[in-house]
């Protein structure tokens, strides 16, 4: 392999190992403007899209220790990798909405760690809510029992206070009546 190709393979390998996920798409038929728009949308969710030759992608995946699916490495392949804090569901959502809008690109497969995901699984990931929404829901579920416990524990004290107030009101009303 020539030195230039080795540098490209090493760069792709670094991107693949640094990313929490890898998505492969077929960008056949996308115009330059559409591809630029796709990259712009992916950048908003902290991901990048790169065009990589299949042979170099194959070498980079082997060097990174990732499973290589040769059936996906045909045709025109674009590599989508995320930054350190990027969410795979957000990237999948961008690809899914873009594909609905322009009928391209087609998702070939994805890698989440060492697990290979098919196009249907990636589409299912796209339908998941964001990580922040999931965290908020979990916090709400965790707080509900504590809130209910506080209400239950506070109820007897509140009832006692109402009984004492009612008794005081009753005695207060009876005292002026007895004085008259």
N, C-alpha and C positions, 0 to 999 in steps of 0.2 A: 504494500500500500504506500502511495506517495505521501510525502510529508504534509502537504496541504490537506489531504483527506484524513490523515491521522489527527490533525488539529481539529478538524470539523467533528470527527467522531468523538474526540475527547470532550469537546464543548457540549455536544449533545448528551454525552454520558453524564457530565456534571449537572446539566439541567434536569435530566431524568432522575438522578439520585437525590437532588436537592428538593424536588417537587414532592408533595404528599400524594400526588396522583399524576397519571399520564393518560391522555385521551388521544386517540388516533381518528382522524376524519378523512374522508375522500372529498377533496375540494374541486373535483372535475366540474367544469362549467361555470365556476364563479368568475366574474369579471374582476379586474384589478380594483375597481371602486368598491365592489361588494366585499372583496377580501380585506380591503383596508377598513371598511366599516365593521367587519367581523372582528378584526384585531382591536379596533377602538372599543367595541363593546366588551371584549374579553379583558382588556386592560382595566376597565372599571371594576372588575371583580378580582383584580390582582392575578391575572393569568396572561400568558403569552401564547401566541400561535406562530409556529415556524414551519416553513416548507423544508422537508428533509428528504433526500433520496432514500429509497427503501433499503438499499444495500448498506448505506451508512447507518441507518436506523437499526438495522439488524445487528450490525457490529457493536453499536453503542449499547443496545439492550443486553447483549451477551456480556459486554465488559462491565455493565452496571449490575449484573447478576439478576436481571429481570427476566421473566418468562418471555420467550419470543414466539409469537404466533405468526407463522409464515403466510397463512391464508389471508391475514389482514394486510400484509405488506405487498400489495399489488396496486397498480394504478397510481394515481396522484395522491400522496399522503401528506397531511399536515399534522404536526405534533402540537398538542396543547398541554402546557405544563403550568403549574401554579407556583406562586410565591410561597414562602414558608407558612403563612397564615391563611392561605387561600382555601376556599371550600369547594369540594368537588361538585356539590349540588348546585352552587351558583354558576360554575362554568358549564355544567350540563344544561342548566336552565337557559343560559345564553345561547348555546348551540341549538337547543330544541326550538326556542322562539325564532332564531335566525333561520333555521331550516323550514319552519312553518311559513315564514315571511317570503323567503326566496326559493324554497324547495331544494335548497342546497345549503350546506354540505351534509353528506351522510356520515353518521357516526359509524366507524368500523368496530372499534373496541376500546376498552379502557383498562388501565391497571391501577389498582388501589392496593398499594403495598405489593405483595406477591400474588394477589388474587386477580385473575383475568375476568373482566366484566364484559358481557355482550351488549349489543346496542339496546336491547329491551331493558336490561338492568340499569343502564345509564339513563334511559328515558324515565325509569322509575325514580332514580336519584334526582332527576330534574323536577319531579313533582313534590319532593320533600320541602317542607318549610326551611327557612334559613336557620343557622345555628343559634342566632340571637332569639328567634321566635321559640325554638325548642327549649332553650335555657329559661326563658320567661315562663313558659308553660310548666316546666319542672319546678321552678321556684314557687309558682302559684299552687301547685299540688302539694309541695312541702309545707307551705304556710297555712293551708286550709285546716289541717288538724290542730295546729297551734292556736289559730283564731277561734275555732270551735271550743277548744279546751278553756281558753280564757273566758269565753262567754259563759260556759257551764260553771266554771269556778266562781265567776263574778255574780251569777244569778242568785245564790243564797244570800249573799251580802246585800244585794239590791232588794231582795224580798224582805229581809229583816229591817232595812232602812225604811221601806214603805210601810211596814207594820207599825214601826215606832212612830213614824210621822202621822199615820192614821190615828193611832192611840192618842198622840199629843193633840191632834186636831179635835178629836172627840172630847178629850178632857178640857181643852180650851173652850169649846163650845158649851160644855156642861157647866163650867165655872161661872160665866156671866149669867146663865139662866138661873143658877142657884143663888146668886147675889141679888137678883131682882125679886 
